[in-house]
Amino acid sequence: MLRAAGVGTGDEVVVPAYGNAEVAEAVILAGAMPVFADIEPTTYCLDPAAVAAVVTPRTAAVIVVHRFGNRADVRRLRDVGQRHGLLVLEQGEPEASYDGVELRRAHAAYLSGRLSGVVTPDGSEAHSYEEYVVRVPGNGRPDRDAFARAIRARGVECRVPVKAPVHRTPRFWRDVHLPETERAADETLALPADASMTRRDLQRVVSACNALGGLLQPAF
């Protein structure tokens, strides 16, 4: 994709660090250098202002990744690309049937209306809930991981969607501070909300999460 678009040796490509390393790997395979920009805290997608802040004369492209069913602000990102003469490429998420999306949205609405121990998604109408990702407040990673262990012990499967930001992995280590990316990696947890779940399944998720006593508070 990048090579076909004329991106190669000596070029920089702006990518998100919140996610897996595949996008950065694709940049390396094209002979270019990945440059990491921060994300918006509600969508987990590239922040257009953060992208603009890392553009240099060597920047050739931006790879936009839509995350968890959230849509990136492509219009503003394309505006940044137009101002700086950059190629803006989108990486989509799997397509789902209309019925599947509507069921996931209904499940997400049920959870968001009843969960008290986590910070729920913002409920954007465009959100298709490929994953239902919440934040566990408190002391970041320690509290999030403890919360995950506790609800697993109550029979609720969950997963940490991003265990380490790409810019904090050995292969792609960068001495840059991406506060929203790092905070999201420490706080996010994906709860089950897929279309096949029953109301009883969803009630089990709510009961397990709310049994922990509401919002966790930082320890001083």
N, C-alpha and C positions, 0 to 999 in steps of 0.2 A: 504493500500500500504506500509506504513512505518513499521507497525507491522509485516506484512508478510515478509518483508526484514530483520527482526531482530532488528529494531530500537525501543528503548523503554526507560524506566526510566533511568535517569542518562546520556543519550546521548544528544548531541547538533546537531541541523540540521540548516544549513545555508540557508536562504531564502531571497528574495528581500523584501524591505519595500515599494517600489513603486508598488502599486496595491491594491487589496482588502485584507481583513484579512483572507480569507479562507485557504490560504496555512499555515499561522502561526497557525490557529485553528487546522488544521489537525495534525500539529506537537504536539500541546498540547494534543490532543485526543490520540495520540500514547504514551503519557507519557514522551515525550522528551521536550527539551527547544529550541525554535526558536532563532537563532542568525542572526541579520540583516547585510547584506553586501551592499555596494553601487553598483550603476548601471553604465553602459556606457551611455554617454549623447546622443548618436545618435540612439541607439537601444532600450533604456529603459530596457535592460535586464542586468542580473548580470555581473559585471565586474570581469573577472577571477583573476586579481591581487588583487581586494578587497576581494574576497572570500579567497584567500590564506592568506591574512593578518589577518583574523579572525579565522583561524583554530587553535584549541587547541587539547590536547590529548583526550578530550571528544567528539570531533566532529566525527559524524558517517556518515553523509550524506549531500548532497546539493540538493535542489530542484530548478531546472531551469525552469523559466516561459518565454515562448515566448510571446512577447507583441505587440499588434496592427498589427500583420502580420510581424513584425521584428523577425528574427531568432537570438537567443542567440548564442554566440561563443562556441558551444558545444565541439568542438575539444579541445580548450584551457581549458575549464572547466573540461573535462575528464582527461586532463593531470594533472591538479591540484588534481583531485580525485585519480589518480593513484599514484602520489607522496606521498600522505598522507593516502592512503588506505581508501578512502571514496566512498560511494555509490553515484552515480550521477543519479538523477531521473529527467525526463522531463515532464513538463505539457504543452500540446499542445494547439492549438487554433482550433476552429471549421473548419472542412474541407469545401471547397467550390469548385464548378465546375470550370473547366479550363476557360470556357467562363466568369464566374463571376469574377474570378481573373483578367483576361485580361481587362475586362471592368473597374474594379476598378483601375488597373494600368494606363489605358488610362485617366481616370478621374483625377487621381493624377497627371499625367504628365501635363494635361491641367491646373490644379490649380497651380502647382509649377512653371509653366512657366509664370504665369500672376499675382500672388499675390505679393503685395509689402509691405503690412502692417504687415507681420508675417515672421518668419523664418520657411521655409518649410522643410519637411523631406529630408534626404540626397539622396534619390533616388536609394538605393541599388537594384540590379537586383533581389535579393531574397525576397524583400519586397512584400507581397501580399495585403497590405492595408486593413486589416480587419477594421482598422479605420485610417482616415487621420488626423494625429495629428501634429499640428504646435506649435511653441512657440511664445508668445507675448513678445517682449523685452520691456525694460523700468524698471519699479520698481517692477517687479515680480507680486505677487498676486494682488495688487491694480489695476495695469494697465491691467492685464489679465482679471480680473473681469469686469472692465469698458469697455474693448474691447468687451467682450461677451455680455454685456447688450446692447451696441450700435448696434451690428450686429443683435441681436434678434429683436431690435426695427425696423430694416430694413427687417424683415421677414425671416432671416436665422437662422435655428435651429443649436445650437451648444451645447456642453457639456464639463464640466471639467472632464477629465477622472479619476483623482485621487485627491480627495478633501483634503485628509490629508495622509501623509505617515503612514504606519502601526506603525512605532516606535514612532510616535507622537500621537497615540490614547491612551485613558486611560487604556484599557485592556493590551496593549503591550508596554507601555511607556518604553523607554530605554534612558539612558543618553549617547547617542552616536551621533556623528556628521557624517551624510552621505550627503556631500555637493551636489553631483549630484542628488541624490534622492530628496532632499529638493528643489533644484532649479527647477527640472522638475515638481514637484507638484505645485510650484508657477507660472510656466510659460506656462504649456501645455494647449492646447484647441483642442478638436476634432471637426473638421468641416465636414459637410455632403459631402460624395463622393461615396455613395453606387452605385451598378451597375444599379439600376433602374432610376437613375437621367438622365435627358435630358441635352443637351447642354445649353438650356436656364436656367435650374436650376443652372448649374455650373457658368454661366455668372452672375447670381444673387449673388452667393457667392462672386465672384471676385469683383463685383461692391460694395457690402456692405463693404467688408474688405478694399478695396483700397480707398473708400470714406473717410476713417478716416485720410488720409493724409500721408501715408507711415509709416516708422518705427518710433515707439515712442522713445523719448529720456528720459533718467533719469532726474528727477527734482532735482535741487540742491538748 
